[in-house]
Amino acid sequence: MQFGIFTVGDVTPDPTTGRTPTERERIKAMVAIALKAEEIGLDVFATGEHHNPPFVPSSPTTMLGYVAARTERLILSTSTTLITTNDPVKIAEDFAMLQHLADGRVDLMLGRGNTPPVYPWFGQDIRQGIPLAVENYALLHELWRSDVVDWQGRFRTPLEGFTSTPRPLDGVPPFVWHGSIRSPQIAEQAAFYGDGFFHNHIFWPPEHTERMVSLYRERFAHHGHGEPHQAIVGLGGQVFMRRNSQDAVREFRPYFDHAPVYGGGPSLEDFSEQTPLTVGSPQQVIDRTLSFRDYVGDYQRQLFLVDHAGLPLATVLEQLDLLGEILPVLRKEFDARRAPGVPDAPTHESLRAAATDS
């Protein structure tokens, strides 16, 4: 089981002080959070991709390349890479380059994003979102596996005798997670290729997450990649911890009430009951996180969102220290409950070994 954190890179005022960090401060904070993630023993750091205020991570591979140079063990990923508005050729080249620089500690999550204006900014039509995701990934998949590509599609100019450089490290492309909240077509896409499926899991009730993951597992088996329990699943989640649950609720409430993604909606208590958001003691976070397995089955990657809504860096680092304290318990309990035959999350080393054996 891999554990990690993901950031959306929002620049949000702190509702308790009224102060808004500068873009530079937020970018540097994201790096500090990534370094802290390795320090406390997490496996994965993932950054989102956004091209509009109030977000700053417009160039994920730049961020991850910098983090790669300052870490030794951390897997570097995205949450997400926009497969609809990025050129698949550029994705292929950027992430292969990052693979080499990071000695293979790289995978990526592909998604359509949640900002409609991004489509025309990059010359695309949001009404073609699903067809773009399907076609662009088909090209990306081929670019990483064929040294010379001849290709023609609907949404970009044809390629003739094209070679993407550098080639993937050791001839092994980065592992791909397909991220989706509500699109069965993306679950189908992940299943068709035998890739991973990541459910954001943040704003939705367990019943919805269960349906999406079940669909992916069924289609994974249908396409001949293994049994349903062998499909590769990842989940998101949100936590805020203090030693005492009442302190956690009291401290987090103003951030919840004023955050752009929450404000004006359900109360903190209602939202916590209806979604995986967990605000409370470390033991409550352990219990809630372990419960995810009850409705999605055994899964391979759990990422937590801890640095949004204007929370200051010092508070986020305190959250990571608490997460580091409960990490051994989460690892032990998930391992003890895992059914026989459930695979580990793919890594560059495991994919390279599988390629050598085949």
KATA-V589216 format. One record per backbone hydrogen bond with DSSP energy under -0.5 kcal/mol. NH is the residue of the N-H (numbers start at 0). CO is the residue of the C=O. If there is no record, write none. Layout:
# KATA-V589216
nh:NH co:CO
nh:NH co:CO
This chain:
# KATA-V589216
nh:1 co:299
nh:3 co:301
nh:4 co:43
nh:5 co:303
nh:6 co:45
nh:10 co:53
nh:11 co:9
nh:13 co:18
nh:14 co:12
nh:16 co:13
nh:17 co:13
nh:25 co:21
nh:26 co:22
nh:27 co:23
nh:28 co:24
nh:29 co:25
nh:30 co:26
nh:31 co:27
nh:32 co:28
nh:33 co:29
nh:34 co:30
nh:35 co:31
nh:36 co:32
nh:37 co:33
nh:38 co:34
nh:39 co:35
nh:40 co:37
nh:41 co:36
nh:42 co:2
nh:43 co:2
nh:44 co:74
nh:45 co:4
nh:46 co:76
nh:47 co:6
nh:49 co:56
nh:54 co:51
nh:55 co:8
nh:57 co:55
nh:61 co:58
nh:62 co:58
nh:63 co:59
nh:64 co:60
nh:65 co:61
nh:66 co:62
nh:67 co:63
nh:68 co:64
nh:69 co:65
nh:69 co:66
nh:70 co:67
nh:74 co:42
nh:75 co:104
nh:76 co:44
nh:78 co:46
nh:79 co:108
nh:80 co:108
nh:82 co:80
nh:82 co:110
nh:83 co:110
nh:85 co:81
nh:90 co:86
nh:91 co:87
nh:92 co:88
nh:93 co:89
nh:94 co:90
nh:95 co:91
nh:96 co:92
nh:97 co:93
nh:98 co:94
nh:99 co:95
nh:100 co:96
nh:101 co:97
nh:102 co:99
nh:103 co:98
nh:104 co:101
nh:105 co:103
nh:106 co:75
nh:107 co:174
nh:109 co:176
nh:110 co:80
nh:115 co:113
nh:117 co:114
nh:118 co:115
nh:120 co:116
nh:121 co:117
nh:121 co:118
nh:122 co:119
nh:123 co:118
nh:125 co:123
nh:127 co:124
nh:128 co:125
nh:131 co:127
nh:132 co:128
nh:133 co:129
nh:134 co:130
nh:135 co:131
nh:136 co:132
nh:137 co:133
nh:138 co:134
nh:139 co:135
nh:140 co:136
nh:141 co:137
nh:142 co:138
nh:143 co:139
nh:144 co:140
nh:144 co:141
nh:145 co:141
nh:148 co:161
nh:150 co:158
nh:152 co:155
nh:158 co:150
nh:161 co:148
nh:170 co:167
nh:171 co:168
nh:172 co:170
nh:174 co:105
nh:176 co:107
nh:177 co:195
nh:178 co:109
nh:178 co:176
nh:179 co:197
nh:183 co:181
nh:185 co:182
nh:186 co:182
nh:187 co:183
nh:188 co:184
nh:189 co:185
nh:190 co:186
nh:191 co:187
nh:192 co:188
nh:193 co:189
nh:194 co:189
nh:195 co:175
nh:196 co:231
nh:197 co:177
nh:198 co:196
nh:198 co:233
nh:199 co:179
nh:199 co:197
nh:207 co:204
nh:208 co:204
nh:209 co:205
nh:210 co:206
nh:211 co:207
nh:212 co:208
nh:213 co:209
nh:214 co:210
nh:215 co:211
nh:216 co:212
nh:217 co:213
nh:218 co:214
nh:219 co:215
nh:220 co:216
nh:221 co:217
nh:222 co:218
nh:223 co:220
nh:224 co:219
nh:229 co:226
nh:230 co:227
nh:232 co:230
nh:233 co:196
nh:234 co:300
nh:235 co:198
nh:238 co:304
nh:239 co:277
nh:241 co:279
nh:247 co:243
nh:248 co:244
nh:249 co:245
nh:250 co:246
nh:251 co:247
nh:252 co:248
nh:253 co:249
nh:254 co:251
nh:255 co:251
nh:256 co:252
nh:257 co:253
nh:258 co:254
nh:261 co:258
nh:262 co:258
nh:264 co:261
nh:270 co:266
nh:271 co:267
nh:272 co:268
nh:273 co:269
nh:274 co:270
nh:275 co:200
nh:277 co:237
nh:278 co:276
nh:279 co:239
nh:279 co:277
nh:284 co:280
nh:285 co:281
nh:286 co:282
nh:287 co:283
nh:288 co:284
nh:289 co:285
nh:290 co:286
nh:291 co:287
nh:291 co:288
nh:292 co:289
nh:293 co:290
nh:294 co:290
nh:294 co:291
nh:295 co:291
nh:296 co:292
nh:299 co:232
nh:300 co:232
nh:301 co:1
nh:302 co:234
nh:303 co:3
nh:304 co:236
nh:305 co:303
nh:310 co:307
nh:315 co:311
nh:316 co:312
nh:317 co:313
nh:318 co:314
nh:319 co:315
nh:320 co:316
nh:321 co:317
nh:322 co:318
nh:323 co:319
nh:324 co:320
nh:325 co:321
nh:326 co:322
nh:327 co:323
nh:329 co:325
nh:330 co:326
nh:331 co:327
nh:332 co:328
nh:333 co:329
nh:334 co:330
nh:335 co:331
nh:336 co:332
nh:337 co:333
nh:341 co:338
nh:342 co:340
nh:350 co:346
nh:351 co:347
nh:352 co:348
nh:353 co:349
nh:354 co:350
nh:355 co:351
nh:356 co:352
nh:357 co:353
